[in-house]
Amino acid sequence: MKKQIVCGCSILLALCHVSCGGAQSGQPGPGTAETFGTETVDIFEDRQNPYAGSMYDLLAEEDVEEYLKGLGMEDVSPVCFYDLKGAPKLKLYYDRETGRGCGLEYEETEDGTDLLGFEISGYESYQWNHYWNFPNPYSTQIRYSEDLRIDRIPYFIYEKTTGLEETYTYDSENRLCAYHLRGCVKTEGEESKQEELFTVSFSYRENDALQEKEYQFNEEVFGHESVDWNPHYVYDELERLLYVEYGRREFFDTCYMIYEGDSMIPAAYLELDYYFLKFVPLAEQDYHNRVNVPRDGVDAFLSQVGLSRQDKFHEYRWHNESSDTIIWSHSDVVLTLYFDPERELGCGYLDYSGETLTDMDGFMFKGCIEIDCKETDPYGVYALYEGDSMDEIHLGNLPPEKLPDAYEYESDFVCEYDGERLMRIWMYGTGSDTERFFIYDGDSDMPSYCLNLVNGVTHGATLFRFIY
């Protein structure tokens, strides 16, 4: 929850691994792109190649064995992707340690299917790790602009329209079928009229799992804004993202997600464009992140984390009353927390009821920190975060009675009670908010747990368990 003080002080995607053979991935052989490049001249010398200048080699089926051998991938069992009709879409041959390998992409054309080969020199190397950001399959967010910002309603839509209205439609089984965003387009000298701005359509598999999500933008309104036009998402039986296609005027680029076994979190993703590719490994993290959770996407969010509705652990509702000195971003808020004590795995979300254009604010965490209450006041402990690792949590101790001395303004902190029991403490700090929710067993006067949430420069979520 965000708050503004009005006084003088004030971030892709899952694949089901389908083997086309039985062997495990092996180390790349001695073949190189240069040596194979020499061989391909002979293979294609009499064949017209419409992909000249791209990163692709146009192949025939009889060329595949020699192509794989030239790159040392002839003994590697590929990971295979198929389209919704069951036709092959991509075969990926690679070494899991280095990322080196190659791929065969099947491109549908007016004359049939072109078989395209491409080499992968290895994983992309970065100075920092890339993490899975838990994109929700039921989200209607848009990726746009050169820095790939993601918003539910981007600024360029607000710039061009007024009177935005959202509509959700459902089928007879209460499954989300479509999302519509309508608005009045701003015009000069004319009365604006309401138009369909974009639609997101959802379709399902026989097991009721989401199969497709498709966007359709009104290009007459937006022209060629810096947005991934009409993206098409395809999911598997577990609602994991298999791949997403982005329309880019003359051609498409596709992002494929690669998982190990039944994991809900991909190990890497492969992005293919006409001229380049990116093969990026995804690192594990301790869930110090925030994600948007649409109201239709709670079950999908829980499934990605590894929990279910049965793991509901705590719920707390409150109302923020704004004043001349304090303006709260959200008036009515509901916290829902899920936690499995045996696995020490948790997640939750903040729901802003009545705000139709706002998704729920989700969070995740691993572990549960025990606090010895013989040495530490349970109402004083809180956590701050400085990075992506649990090792970079810094514990503080600030009991409620010390808050007036710690903050210059009374509006910089809030304490909420249910009778004599303290339920919530909110503290305002430079660049972040720290919020603590206390959880009691039955009628006990002392809390058993405390959920610590930080929203700001560095997000964080930690559950404390109190030992008396």
Salt bridges, closest charged atoms under 4 A:
ASP63 OD2 - ARG47 NH1 3.13
ASP151 OD2 - ARG149 NH2 3.29
GLU166 OE2 - ARG152 NH2 2.92
ASP171 OD2 - ARG175 NE 2.79
GLU196 OE2 - HIS180 ND1 2.53
GLU196 OE1 - ARG182 NE 2.92
ASP208 OD1 - ARG175 NH1 2.84
GLU212 OE2 - HIS232 NE2 2.69
GLU225 OE2 - LYS160 NZ 3.58
ASP228 OD2 - ARG143 NE 2.58
ASP228 OD1 - ARG248 NH2 2.72
ASP236 OD2 - ARG240 NE 2.92
GLU237 OE2 - ARG205 NH1 3.79
GLU245 OE2 - LYS89 NZ 2.64
GLU245 OE1 - HIS232 ND1 3.16
ASP253 OD2 - ARG248 NE 3.52
GLU260 OE2 - ARG96 NE 3.42
GLU271 OE1 - LYS278 NZ 3.87
GLU284 OE1 - LYS366 NZ 3.56
ASP299 OD1 - ARG309 NE 2.81
GLU315 OE1 - LYS312 NZ 2.97
GLU315 OE2 - ARG317 NE 3.41
GLU321 OE1 - HIS319 NE2 3.18
ASP332 OD1 - HIS319 ND1 2.78
ASP340 OD2 - ARG343 NE 2.82
GLU344 OE2 - ARG465 NH2 3.39
ASP351 OD1 - ARG295 NH2 2.61
GLU355 OE1 - HIS330 ND1 2.91
ASP359 OD1 - ARG152 NH1 2.54
ASP361 OD2 - ARG290 NH1 2.99
GLU370 OE2 - ARG465 NH2 3.18
GLU386 OE1 - HIS394 NE2 3.41
GLU416 OE2 - ARG424 NH1 2.61
GLU435 OE2 - ARG424 NE 2.81
